[in-house]
């Protein structure tokens, strides 16, 4: 091989990496002023004394934040790109950032009174500790107002739509108007959004989940998935919907869901079980015993049905 050819082989991958990096920087620069789910965290204003830090947290800081409120209507906007750029209303505020002990997760709560019974940091941490692996969540933002995406969602759906939560590929989950009177609905919403985070990290597993439709078509969801120009797809929504029923608080619903769609349920459960095994003991889910019992049911009752479906397809 000539020296010139060898130099091309060496420089080629490096040049590609540089081009990808430049493209990402360009995208970040172009999108720097666009509204963001969960707002834009600014500089730290206050560090609260250690004596005021609740149990389970390392520290509490108070940061500036830019928030984005929904407009009255999405009708004047022809497409989502235009809506996102021009419609949301900006305003500034302060947010308390609670740093969870033993991991990089943080909980964000606005530093102002609310018109509803907003859950506090200890309650939010208790909900996070129920998840199979809290570490997937980098930011949990408790929003005191509805999502700025709601008017667009209503326009697309042609009916009233209320968004309870949202998740992004950066590890952010937003819970909108997290009123403690909602009870277990808050935990189910957080679980649903956590399943989106798991899907974002499981592209291969998600492809298997999608291919399972060939042997086991899933029923249409009660709520059609909505696109906001991001990475969430109908497959992600089907994954999160099934997972919410499988991992929720009702054992009967979990068993019914798994037996009705054994192939899909086993693919999802195996990925969740892997997350459970990799979670350090000190961060183990407070629902770990429930998940262990579910795993036993999945292996004894559901796995044989999934194998029979695959054998029928091969036959």
VOPAPA-861508 format. One line per 10 residues: number of its first residue (from 1); their letters; for each residue x, y negated, z of N, C-alpha, C. Coordinates in steps of 0.2 Angstrom, whole numbers, plus 5000, padded with zeros to 4 digits. Example, Ala and Ser with C-alpha at 12.3 -4.5 7.8 and 13.67 -1.06 7.14 Angstrom:
2
1) as) 5066:5028:5039:5062:5022:5039:5066:5016:5039; 5064:5011:5035:5068:5005:5036:5064:5000:5039
END
This chain:
315
1) xxxxxxxxxx) 5004:5006:5000:5000:5000:5000:5004:4994:5000; 5003:4989:4996:5007:4983:4995:5006:4979:5002; 5011:4974:5003:5010:4970:5008:5004:4965:5008; 5002:4963:5001:4997:4959:5000:4990:4962:5002; 4990:4969:5000:4984:4973:5002:4983:4974:5009; 4989:4975:5012:4988:4976:5020:4986:4970:5023; 4989:4964:5021:4987:4958:5024:4979:4956:5023; 4976:4958:5017:4969:4957:5016:4965:4961:5021; 4967:4968:5022:4964:4972:5027:4964:4969:5034; 4970:4966:5036:4971:4963:5043:4966:4957:5043
11) xxxxxxxxxx) 4967:4953:5038:4963:4946:5039:4956:4947:5038; 4954:4952:5034:4946:4952:5032:4942:4953:5038; 4943:4957:5043:4938:4958:5049:4939:4951:5053; 4945:4949:5054:4946:4943:5058:4942:4937:5055; 4943:4936:5048:4939:4931:5044:4931:4932:5045; 4929:4938:5045:4922:4939:5046:4920:4937:5053; 4924:4939:5058:4922:4937:5065:4922:4929:5066; 4927:4926:5063:4927:4919:5063:4921:4916:5060; 4919:4918:5054:4913:4916:5050:4906:4917:5055; 4906:4923:5058:4900:4924:5062:4900:4919:5068
21) xxxxxxxxxx) 4906:4918:5071:4906:4914:5076:4904:4907:5074; 4907:4904:5069:4905:4898:5066:4897:4897:5065; 4895:4902:5062:4887:4902:5060:4883:4902:5067; 4885:4905:5072:4882:4905:5078:4882:4898:5082; 4888:4895:5081:4889:4889:5084:4885:4884:5080; 4884:4885:5074:4880:4880:5069:4873:4881:5071; 4871:4887:5072:4864:4888:5074:4862:4885:5081; 4867:4886:5086:4866:4883:5092:4866:4875:5092; 4870:4872:5088:4870:4865:5087:4863:4862:5084; 4861:4866:5079:4855:4864:5075:4849:4864:5080
31) xxxxxxxxxx) 4849:4869:5084:4843:4871:5089:4844:4867:5095; 4849:4863:5096:4850:4861:5103:4844:4856:5106; 4841:4853:5101:4835:4849:5104:4828:4852:5104; 4828:4858:5101:4822:4862:5101:4819:4864:5108; 4813:4864:5110:4810:4866:5116:4812:4873:5118; 4813:4875:5124:4815:4881:5126:4810:4884:5131; 4809:4890:5130:4805:4894:5136:4809:4893:5142; 4806:4892:5147:4809:4891:5154:4813:4885:5155; 4812:4880:5150:4815:4873:5151:4823:4874:5150; 4826:4868:5150:4833:4867:5150:4836:4865:5157
41) xxxxxxxxxx) 4840:4869:5160:4843:4868:5166:4849:4863:5165; 4849:4858:5170:4854:4852:5169:4859:4853:5175; 4862:4847:5177:4867:4847:5182:4864:4849:5189; 4869:4851:5193:4866:4852:5200:4866:4845:5204; 4860:4844:5207:4859:4838:5211:4861:4839:5219; 4859:4845:5221:4859:4846:5228:4861:4854:5230; 4866:4855:5234:4867:4862:5237:4864:4862:5244; 4859:4866:5245:4855:4867:5251:4860:4870:5256; 4859:4868:5263:4864:4871:5268:4862:4879:5268; 4867:4882:5270:4867:4889:5271:4861:4891:5276
51) xxxxxxxxxx) 4860:4887:5281:4855:4888:5286:4848:4888:5283; 4847:4885:5277:4840:4885:5274:4840:4890:5268; 4845:4895:5268:4845:4900:5262:4841:4906:5265; 4836:4908:5262:4832:4914:5264:4836:4920:5263; 4833:4925:5267:4837:4931:5267:4836:4935:5260; 4842:4938:5258:4842:4941:5251:4845:4936:5246; 4847:4930:5248:4850:4926:5243:4857:4923:5245; 4861:4922:5241:4868:4919:5242:4867:4912:5244; 4864:4908:5240:4863:4901:5241:4857:4898:5237; 4856:4892:5238:4851:4888:5235:4853:4881:5232
61) xxxxxxxxxx) 4853:4880:5226:4855:4874:5223:4849:4870:5220; 4849:4864:5219:4844:4860:5216:4847:4857:5210; 4844:4859:5204:4846:4856:5198:4841:4852:5194; 4843:4847:5190:4839:4844:5185:4837:4849:5180; 4831:4848:5177:4828:4852:5172:4824:4848:5167; 4824:4850:5161:4820:4847:5156:4814:4852:5154; 4808:4850:5155:4802:4855:5154:4799:4853:5148; 4795:4858:5145:4791:4856:5139:4784:4859:5140; 4779:4854:5140:4772:4855:5141:4768:4856:5134; 4763:4859:5135:4759:4861:5129:4755:4854:5126
71) xxxxxxxxxx) 4755:4854:5120:4751:4848:5117:4743:4850:5117; 4739:4845:5116:4732:4847:5117:4729:4852:5111; 4733:4852:5105:4730:4856:5100:4736:4857:5095; 4735:4863:5092:4740:4865:5087:4738:4864:5080; 4732:4862:5079:4729:4861:5072:4733:4857:5067; 4736:4851:5070:4739:4847:5065:4746:4850:5062; 4748:4856:5064:4755:4858:5062:4754:4864:5058; 4757:4864:5052:4756:4869:5047:4760:4876:5048; 4765:4875:5052:4769:4882:5053:4772:4881:5060; 4774:4887:5063:4777:4887:5069:4783:4883:5070
81) xxxxxxxxxx) 4788:4883:5065:4794:4879:5065:4792:4872:5067; 4787:4869:5063:4785:4862:5064:4782:4861:5071; 4778:4865:5073:4775:4865:5079:4780:4865:5085; 4785:4869:5085:4790:4870:5090:4794:4864:5090; 4795:4861:5084:4800:4855:5084:4796:4849:5087; 4790:4848:5085:4787:4841:5086:4781:4841:5091; 4778:4847:5093:4772:4847:5097:4774:4846:5105; 4778:4850:5108:4779:4850:5115:4781:4844:5118; 4778:4842:5124:4779:4836:5127:4785:4837:5132; 4790:4833:5132:4796:4833:5137:4795:4829:5143
91) xxxxxxxxxx) 4797:4832:5149:4797:4828:5155:4803:4831:5159; 4805:4827:5164:4811:4829:5168:4808:4831:5175; 4812:4835:5178:4810:4837:5185:4816:4840:5189; 4815:4842:5194:4820:4846:5198:4818:4853:5200; 4822:4858:5200:4821:4865:5201:4826:4867:5206; 4823:4871:5211:4827:4875:5215:4829:4881:5212; 4836:4883:5213:4838:4889:5210:4841:4893:5215; 4838:4899:5216:4839:4904:5222:4844:4909:5219; 4850:4910:5221:4855:4915:5218:4854:4921:5222; 4852:4927:5219:4851:4933:5223:4857:4936:5225
101) xxxxxxxxxx) 4857:4939:5231:4863:4942:5233:4865:4949:5229; 4871:4950:5228:4873:4957:5226:4872:4957:5218; 4869:4952:5215:4869:4953:5207:4869:4945:5205; 4868:4945:5198:4869:4938:5195:4862:4935:5194; 4856:4938:5196:4850:4936:5195:4848:4930:5199; 4845:4925:5196:4842:4919:5200:4835:4918:5199; 4832:4915:5204:4825:4913:5204:4824:4906:5204; 4820:4903:5199:4819:4896:5198:4812:4894:5200; 4812:4889:5205:4805:4887:5207:4805:4879:5208; 4800:4876:5205:4800:4869:5204:4800:4866:5211
111) xxxxxxxxxx) 4804:4860:5212:4805:4857:5219:4799:4851:5219; 4793:4853:5219:4787:4849:5220:4781:4853:5222; 4776:4850:5225:4770:4853:5226:4766:4855:5220; 4762:4860:5221:4758:4863:5216:4750:4863:5217; 4746:4864:5212:4739:4864:5213:4736:4871:5214; 4741:4876:5214:4739:4883:5215:4743:4886:5221; 4742:4892:5223:4746:4896:5228:4752:4899:5225; 4757:4895:5223:4763:4898:5220:4766:4903:5225; 4769:4908:5222:4773:4913:5226:4779:4909:5228; 4782:4911:5233:4789:4908:5235:4795:4913:5233
121) xxxxxxxxxx) 4801:4911:5235:4807:4915:5233:4807:4922:5236; 4805:4922:5242:4805:4929:5245:4800:4934:5241; 4794:4931:5240:4789:4935:5236:4792:4937:5229; 4795:4932:5226:4797:4933:5219:4803:4939:5219; 4807:4938:5224:4813:4943:5225:4810:4950:5226; 4804:4951:5230:4801:4957:5232:4799:4960:5225; 4796:4956:5221:4793:4959:5214:4799:4961:5210; 4805:4957:5210:4810:4959:5206:4813:4966:5209; 4813:4967:5215:4816:4973:5218:4812:4979:5216; 4806:4978:5214:4802:4984:5212:4804:4986:5205
131) xxxxxxxxxx) 4808:4982:5201:4809:4984:5194:4815:4990:5195; 4815:4994:5189:4820:4999:5189:4827:4997:5190; 4828:4991:5187:4835:4988:5187:4834:4980:5187; 4835:4977:5193:4835:4970:5193:4840:4966:5189; 4845:4970:5188:4851:4966:5184:4850:4964:5177; 4844:4967:5174:4843:4965:5167:4840:4958:5167; 4838:4955:5173:4835:4949:5173:4840:4944:5175; 4842:4939:5171:4847:4934:5173:4843:4928:5176; 4837:4926:5173:4834:4920:5176:4826:4922:5177; 4823:4921:5182:4816:4922:5183:4813:4915:5185
141) xxxxxxxxxx) 4810:4912:5180:4808:4905:5181:4800:4905:5182; 4798:4902:5188:4791:4902:5190:4788:4895:5187; 4784:4895:5182:4782:4889:5179:4776:4887:5182; 4775:4880:5184:4770:4877:5187:4764:4875:5182; 4766:4876:5175:4761:4874:5170:4761:4880:5165; 4755:4880:5161:4755:4885:5156:4760:4884:5150; 4761:4889:5147:4766:4889:5141:4765:4884:5136; 4770:4881:5133:4769:4876:5128:4767:4880:5121; 4768:4887:5122:4766:4891:5116:4759:4892:5115; 4755:4891:5120:4748:4893:5121:4744:4890:5115
151) xxxxxxxxxx) 4744:4884:5113:4740:4881:5108:4741:4885:5101; 4748:4886:5100:4749:4889:5094:4747:4897:5094; 4747:4900:5100:4745:4907:5100:4737:4907:5099; 4733:4902:5101:4726:4901:5100:4725:4900:5093; 4729:4896:5090:4728:4895:5082:4729:4901:5078; 4734:4905:5080:4735:4911:5076:4730:4916:5078; 4728:4917:5084:4723:4922:5086:4716:4921:5084; 4715:4914:5083:4708:4912:5082:4703:4913:5088; 4706:4913:5094:4702:4914:5100:4706:4911:5106; 4703:4911:5112:4706:4909:5118:4712:4914:5120
161) xxxxxxxxxx) 4718:4911:5121:4723:4915:5123:4727:4912:5129; 4728:4916:5134:4732:4913:5140:4738:4918:5141; 4744:4915:5141:4750:4918:5141:4752:4919:5149; 4753:4925:5151:4755:4926:5158:4762:4926:5159; 4766:4928:5154:4773:4928:5155:4777:4928:5148; 4783:4928:5148:4787:4928:5142:4794:4930:5144; 4798:4933:5139:4804:4936:5140:4809:4934:5134; 4815:4933:5135:4819:4931:5129:4826:4936:5129; 4829:4936:5124:4835:4940:5123:4841:4938:5128; 4840:4932:5131:4846:4929:5135:4845:4932:5143
171) xxxxxxxxxx) 4840:4936:5144:4838:4939:5150:4834:4934:5155; 4830:4930:5151:4826:4925:5155:4819:4928:5155; 4815:4928:5160:4808:4930:5161:4805:4924:5164; 4799:4921:5161:4795:4916:5164:4788:4919:5166; 4786:4917:5172:4779:4919:5174:4776:4912:5175; 4770:4912:5171:4766:4906:5171:4761:4906:5176; 4761:4900:5180:4756:4899:5185:4756:4906:5190; 4761:4908:5193:4761:4914:5197:4758:4913:5204; 4751:4913:5204:4747:4912:5210:4747:4919:5214; 4749:4919:5220:4749:4925:5224:4742:4928:5225
181) xxxxxxxxxx) 4737:4924:5223:4730:4928:5223:4729:4932:5217; 4734:4932:5213:4733:4937:5207:4735:4944:5209; 4739:4945:5215:4740:4951:5218:4745:4955:5213; 4743:4962:5212:4747:4966:5208:4748:4964:5201; 4743:4960:5198:4744:4957:5191:4751:4954:5190; 4753:4951:5195:4760:4947:5195:4765:4953:5194; 4765:4958:5198:4770:4963:5197:4770:4967:5190; 4764:4968:5188:4763:4971:5181:4765:4966:5175; 4764:4960:5176:4767:4955:5171:4774:4955:5171; 4777:4955:5177:4784:4955:5177:4787:4962:5175
191) xxxxxxxxxx) 4784:4967:5176:4786:4974:5173:4786:4974:5166; 4780:4971:5163:4779:4971:5156:4785:4967:5152; 4787:4961:5155:4792:4957:5153:4799:4960:5153; 4800:4964:5159:4806:4967:5160:4807:4973:5155; 4801:4976:5153:4802:4981:5148:4804:4978:5141; 4802:4972:5140:4805:4968:5134:4812:4967:5134; 4815:4965:5140:4822:4965:5141:4825:4971:5140; 4822:4977:5142:4825:4983:5141:4825:4985:5133; 4820:4983:5130:4819:4984:5123:4825:4981:5119; 4826:4974:5121:4831:4970:5118:4838:4974:5118
201) xxxxxxxxxx) 4839:4978:5123:4846:4981:5124:4846:4988:5122; 4840:4990:5119:4839:4997:5117:4837:4998:5110; 4841:4995:5105:4839:4995:5098:4838:5003:5095; 4843:5007:5097:4842:5014:5095:4836:5017:5097; 4835:5017:5104:4829:5020:5107:4823:5017:5104; 4823:5011:5103:4817:5008:5100:4815:5010:5093; 4821:5012:5089:4820:5015:5082:4817:5022:5083; 4819:5026:5088:4816:5032:5089:4809:5032:5091; 4807:5027:5096:4800:5025:5098:4796:5024:5092; 4798:5020:5087:4795:5018:5081:4794:5024:5077
211) xxxxxxxxxx) 4799:5028:5076:4798:5034:5071:4793:5039:5074; 4792:5039:5081:4788:5044:5084:4781:5043:5081; 4779:5037:5078:4772:5036:5075:4771:5041:5070; 4776:5044:5067:4775:5049:5062:4771:5056:5064; 4773:5057:5071:4770:5063:5074:4764:5061:5079; 4764:5055:5081:4759:5053:5086:4758:5046:5085; 4753:5044:5081:4751:5037:5080:4748:5034:5087; 4750:5029:5089:4748:5025:5095:4741:5022:5093; 4737:5021:5098:4731:5017:5097:4733:5010:5097; 4728:5006:5093:4729:4999:5093:4729:4996:5100
221) xxxxxxxxxx) 4733:4991:5101:4733:4988:5107:4727:4983:5108; 4725:4982:5114:4719:4978:5116:4720:4971:5114; 4726:4969:5114:4728:4962:5112:4733:4962:5107; 4731:4960:5101:4736:4960:5095:4742:4956:5097; 4748:4959:5096:4754:4955:5097:4755:4948:5093; 4758:4943:5096:4758:4937:5093:4766:4935:5091; 4767:4932:5086:4774:4931:5084:4775:4923:5085; 4781:4922:5089:4783:4915:5090:4790:4914:5086; 4791:4917:5081:4797:4916:5077:4803:4919:5081; 4802:4923:5086:4808:4926:5090:4809:4933:5088
231) xxxxxxxxxx) 4812:4936:5093:4815:4943:5091:4809:4949:5093; 4804:4946:5097:4799:4951:5099:4795:4953:5093; 4794:4960:5092:4790:4963:5086:4784:4967:5089; 4780:4969:5084:4774:4974:5086:4777:4980:5090; 4783:4983:5088:4786:4988:5091:4787:4987:5098; 4790:4981:5099:4792:4979:5106:4786:4979:5111; 4780:4976:5108:4774:4975:5112:4771:4982:5113; 4771:4987:5108:4769:4993:5109:4773:4997:5115; 4779:4996:5115:4784:4998:5120:4782:4996:5127; 4781:4989:5127:4780:4986:5134:4773:4988:5136
241) xxxxxxxxxx) 4768:4988:5132:4761:4990:5134:4761:4997:5137; 4764:5002:5133:4764:5009:5135:4768:5009:5142; 4774:5006:5142:4778:5006:5148:4775:5003:5154; 4771:4998:5153:4767:4995:5159:4762:5000:5162; 4759:5003:5158:4754:5008:5160:4758:5014:5163; 4763:5016:5160:4767:5022:5163:4771:5020:5170; 4773:5014:5171:4777:5013:5177:4773:5008:5181; 4767:5007:5180:4763:5003:5184:4761:5006:5191; 4756:5003:5195:4755:5005:5201:4750:5011:5202; 4747:5013:5196:4741:5018:5197:4744:5024:5194
251) xxxxxxxxxx) 4745:5029:5198:4748:5036:5196:4743:5039:5191; 4737:5039:5192:4732:5042:5187:4733:5039:5180; 4733:5032:5180:4734:5029:5173:4741:5031:5170; 4746:5032:5174:4753:5034:5172:4752:5041:5169; 4749:5045:5172:4749:5052:5170:4744:5053:5163; 4739:5049:5163:4734:5049:5158:4738:5046:5152; 4742:5041:5153:4746:5037:5147:4751:5042:5144; 4755:5046:5149:4760:5050:5147:4757:5056:5143; 4752:5059:5145:4749:5065:5142:4745:5063:5135; 4743:5057:5135:4740:5055:5128:4745:5053:5123
261) xxxxxxxxxx) 4751:5051:5125:4756:5050:5120:4763:5053:5122; 4764:5059:5123:4769:5062:5126:4776:5061:5122; 4776:5060:5116:4782:5059:5112:4785:5052:5114; 4780:5047:5113:4782:5040:5114:4784:5039:5122; 4780:5042:5126:4781:5042:5133:4788:5045:5135; 4790:5050:5133:4796:5053:5134:4802:5049:5132; 4802:5046:5126:4807:5042:5124:4808:5036:5128; 4803:5033:5130:4803:5027:5134:4805:5029:5141; 4803:5034:5144:4805:5036:5151:4812:5038:5151; 4815:5042:5146:4822:5043:5146:4826:5037:5147
271) xxxxxxxxxx) 4824:5032:5143:4828:5026:5143:4827:5022:5150; 4821:5022:5153:4820:5019:5160:4824:5023:5165; 4824:5030:5164:4827:5034:5169:4835:5033:5169; 4838:5032:5163:4845:5030:5162:4846:5024:5166; 4842:5019:5166:4843:5012:5169:4843:5014:5177; 4838:5018:5179:4837:5019:5186:4844:5023:5189; 4847:5027:5185:4853:5031:5187:4859:5026:5187; 4859:5021:5183:4865:5017:5183:4864:5011:5188; 4859:5010:5191:4858:5005:5196:4861:5006:5202; 4866:5002:5205:4869:5004:5211:4864:5005:5217
281) xxxxxxxxxx) 4866:5009:5222:4862:5010:5227:4860:5004:5231; 4864:4999:5232:4862:4993:5236:4856:4989:5232; 4856:4990:5225:4851:4987:5222:4845:4991:5219; 4845:4997:5222:4840:5002:5220:4833:5000:5221; 4828:5001:5216:4821:4999:5216:4818:5001:5223; 4814:4997:5225:4810:4998:5231:4804:5004:5229; 4803:5005:5223:4798:5010:5221:4802:5016:5218; 4808:5017:5220:4812:5022:5218:4809:5029:5219; 4806:5030:5225:4803:5037:5226:4797:5038:5221; 4793:5033:5220:4788:5033:5215:4790:5035:5208
291) xxxxxxxxxx) 4796:5032:5206:4799:5034:5200:4802:5041:5199; 4804:5043:5205:4807:5050:5205:4801:5055:5204; 4796:5054:5208:4790:5058:5207:4787:5058:5200; 4787:5052:5197:4785:5051:5190:4790:5055:5185; 4796:5055:5186:4801:5059:5182:4800:5066:5183; 4798:5069:5189:4797:5076:5189:4790:5078:5185; 4785:5073:5185:4779:5075:5181:4781:5075:5174; 4785:5070:5172:4787:5069:5165:4791:5075:5162; 4795:5078:5166:4799:5084:5164:4795:5090:5164; 4790:5091:5169:4786:5097:5170:4780:5097:5165
301) xxxxxxxxxx) 4777:5092:5164:4771:5092:5161:4771:5088:5154; 4775:5083:5153:4775:5079:5147:4780:5082:5142; 4786:5083:5144:4791:5085:5140:4789:5091:5135; 4786:5096:5138:4784:5102:5134:4779:5100:5128; 4775:5095:5130:4770:5093:5125:4774:5089:5119; 4779:5085:5121:4783:5081:5116:4787:5086:5112; 4790:5091:5115:4793:5096:5111:4789:5100:5106; 4783:5102:5108:4778:5105:5104:4776:5101:5098; 4775:5094:5099:4774:5090:5093:4780:5089:5088; 4786:5089:5091:4792:5089:5086:4792:5095:5082
311) xxxxx) 4791:5101:5086:4791:5107:5082:4786:5108:5077; 4780:5105:5078:4775:5105:5073:4777:5101:5067; 4780:5096:5068:4782:5092:5062:4787:5095:5058; 4792:5099:5062:4797:5102:5058:4794:5108:5054; 4789:5111:5057:4786:5117:5054:4782:5115:5048
END
